[in-house]
Amino acid sequence: MVGFHRRGFEEYGARESRPYKVLPLIETVAFFVAIAALCVGAEYALQLRKAPQDGDKNYDHGHSRVFSNVWAIFYCGTAPVVTIILAIIDTPLYIRKTASPIWALVVATIMAAGWIPTAVMWFVCNYSPTLFTKYDSKLHHYPERCFQWTLQTENDEVKGVSSAITIAMVALGFAMIVIYLVYICFAAAAVHVWRYYSEESVPMIRKVSNQDSAVF
């Protein structure tokens, strides 16, 4: 009987709390933004595939780099696809109140940690592809750089790739970071409520247990 009352107090406190009720809404927003990011990323990859290469840059690099479908899928699709899958799984769990607040906090933290480098990579590879690379004075080139660097540019933009698509892709990436930071805040608040009710339920459990003993 004690175990039943304790579990009931904790679940009611955490999963009926306002922060927990917001989680499915956040997951829904993440789902639709991720779909938008996936669609924009697919169009971006198609345009990037047709973009003309800069022969001089490929020569300086030491070998020719060609467009790779595997690279494009990893670069444009990994984070959005994982987000969509998790949203499909987690949203019903939150609605039915069967997922733990701790699970929500772990998922939000991992996804934020995944989207931060993704969005930064999208920004850097489009607007400053040599930012995080070191110039090799012996070889007279950057040994590692984004694929976009090997393409022809016009007004500091990749030739043949829509600037609107590029801006939208980068913006959606940073939007996902904001969404998951908000997600972390509400998940942490739900965990706080869960811990509060877990601690506060101890004296209430004792009181209910004493009442049950008196009845029997």
C-alpha positions in Angstrom: 0.0 0.0 0.0 2.9 2.3 0.8 4.5 1.7 -2.6 1.2 2.5 -4.3 0.7 5.8 -2.5 4.3 6.9 -3.0 4.1 6.1 -6.7 0.8 7.9 -7.0 2.0 11.1 -5.3 5.2 11.3 -7.4 3.4 10.6 -10.8 0.6 13.0 -10.0 3.1 15.8 -9.0 5.5 15.4 -11.9 3.2 14.4 -14.8 0.3 16.7 -14.0 2.7 19.7 -13.6 2.6 22.5 -16.0 6.2 22.0 -17.2 5.5 18.4 -18.1 2.3 19.3 -20.0 4.3 21.7 -22.2 6.7 18.9 -23.4 4.4 17.4 -26.1 3.9 20.9 -27.5 7.7 21.5 -27.7 8.1 18.1 -29.3 5.5 19.0 -31.9 7.2 22.3 -32.7 10.5 20.4 -33.0 8.9 17.9 -35.3 7.6 20.5 -37.8 10.8 22.6 -37.7 12.8 19.4 -38.3 10.6 18.5 -41.3 11.2 22.0 -42.7 15.0 21.6 -42.1 15.0 18.3 -43.9 13.1 19.6 -46.9 15.3 22.7 -47.1 18.4 20.5 -46.6 17.3 18.2 -49.5 16.9 21.2 -51.8 20.2 22.6 -50.7 22.0 19.3 -51.4 20.5 19.1 -54.9 21.7 22.6 -55.7 25.1 21.9 -54.2 25.5 18.8 -56.3 25.0 20.9 -59.5 27.3 23.8 -58.3 30.4 24.3 -60.4 33.7 23.4 -58.8 36.7 25.7 -58.7 39.6 23.9 -60.4 42.3 26.1 -58.8 41.1 25.3 -55.3 41.0 21.6 -56.0 44.5 21.8 -57.4 45.7 23.7 -54.3 44.1 21.1 -52.1 46.2 18.4 -53.7 43.4 16.3 -55.0 39.9 16.7 -56.5 36.9 16.5 -54.2 33.6 15.4 -55.7 30.1 15.6 -54.4 29.2 12.5 -52.3 25.6 11.4 -51.7 26.6 9.8 -48.4 28.2 13.0 -47.3 25.1 15.0 -48.3 22.8 12.7 -46.4 25.0 12.9 -43.3 25.5 16.6 -43.6 21.9 17.7 -44.3 19.8 14.8 -42.9 21.2 13.3 -39.8 20.0 15.8 -37.2 16.5 16.4 -38.7 15.8 12.7 -39.2 16.8 11.8 -35.6 14.6 14.7 -34.4 11.6 13.6 -36.4 11.9 10.0 -35.1 12.2 11.0 -31.5 9.3 13.4 -31.8 7.1 10.6 -33.2 8.1 8.4 -30.3 8.1 10.9 -27.5 5.0 13.0 -28.2 2.5 10.1 -27.6 4.4 9.1 -24.4 4.1 12.7 -23.0 0.5 12.9 -23.9 -0.2 9.6 -22.2 2.1 10.7 -19.4 4.1 7.5 -19.5 7.5 9.0 -20.0 9.7 10.1 -17.1 10.7 13.7 -16.7 14.3 12.5 -16.4 13.9 10.8 -19.8 12.7 14.2 -21.2 15.7 16.0 -19.8 18.2 13.4 -21.1 16.6 13.5 -24.6 16.6 17.3 -24.7 20.2 17.5 -23.6 21.5 15.0 -26.1 19.6 16.6 -29.0 20.8 20.1 -28.0 24.3 18.7 -28.0 23.7 17.3 -31.5 22.1 20.4 -33.0 24.7 22.9 -31.8 27.6 21.4 -33.9 25.2 20.8 -36.7 24.0 24.4 -36.9 27.5 25.7 -36.4 28.8 23.4 -39.2 26.0 24.6 -41.5 26.9 28.2 -40.8 30.7 27.8 -41.1 30.7 25.7 -44.2 28.5 28.2 -46.0 30.0 31.5 -44.9 33.5 30.7 -43.6 34.7 27.3 -44.7 38.3 27.7 -43.5 37.4 29.2 -40.1 38.4 26.2 -38.0 41.3 25.0 -40.2 45.0 25.8 -40.0 46.9 26.9 -43.0 49.7 24.6 -43.9 52.7 26.8 -44.9 54.6 23.8 -46.3 51.9 22.5 -48.5 50.6 26.1 -49.2 46.9 25.1 -48.6 44.4 24.2 -45.9 44.7 20.5 -45.4 41.0 20.1 -44.2 38.1 22.2 -45.2 34.4 22.0 -46.0 33.3 20.7 -49.4 31.8 24.1 -50.2 35.2 25.7 -50.3 36.0 23.8 -53.5 33.1 25.3 -55.4 33.0 28.5 -57.4 31.8 31.5 -55.5 30.1 34.8 -56.5 29.9 37.7 -54.0 31.2 35.3 -51.3 28.4 32.9 -51.9 28.5 29.4 -53.6 27.6 29.9 -57.2 24.5 28.0 -58.2 23.2 27.7 -54.7 20.3 29.9 -53.7 21.2 32.4 -50.9 17.6 32.1 -49.6 18.0 28.3 -49.2 21.3 28.7 -47.5 19.9 31.3 -45.1 16.8 29.2 -44.4 18.9 26.1 -43.7 21.2 27.9 -41.2 18.3 29.7 -39.6 16.4 26.5 -39.0 19.5 24.9 -37.5 19.8 27.7 -34.9 16.0 27.6 -34.4 16.4 23.9 -33.4 19.0 24.9 -30.8 16.6 27.4 -29.3 13.8 24.8 -29.2 15.9 22.3 -27.4 17.3 24.8 -24.9 13.7 25.7 -24.1 13.0 21.9 -24.0 15.8 21.5 -21.4 14.4 24.3 -19.2 10.9 22.7 -19.1 12.2 19.2 -18.7 14.5 20.4 -15.8 11.4 22.1 -14.2 9.5 18.9 -14.5 12.3 16.9 -12.9 12.4 19.5 -10.1 8.7 19.0 -9.5 9.2 15.2 -9.5 12.0 15.5 -7.0 9.9 17.8 -4.8 6.9 15.4 -4.7 9.3 12.5 -4.2 10.6 14.2 -1.0 7.3 15.6 0.1 5.5 12.3 -0.3 7.5 10.6 2.5 5.6 12.2 5.5 2.3 11.9 3.5 3.0 8.2 2.9 3.6 7.7 6.6 0.3 9.4 7.4 -1.6 7.4 4.9 0.0 4.2 6.1 -0.9 5.0 9.7 -4.5 5.6 8.5 -4.5 2.3 6.7 -3.2 0.5 9.7 -5.9 2.1 12.0 -8.6 1.0 9.6 -7.4 -2.6 9.6 
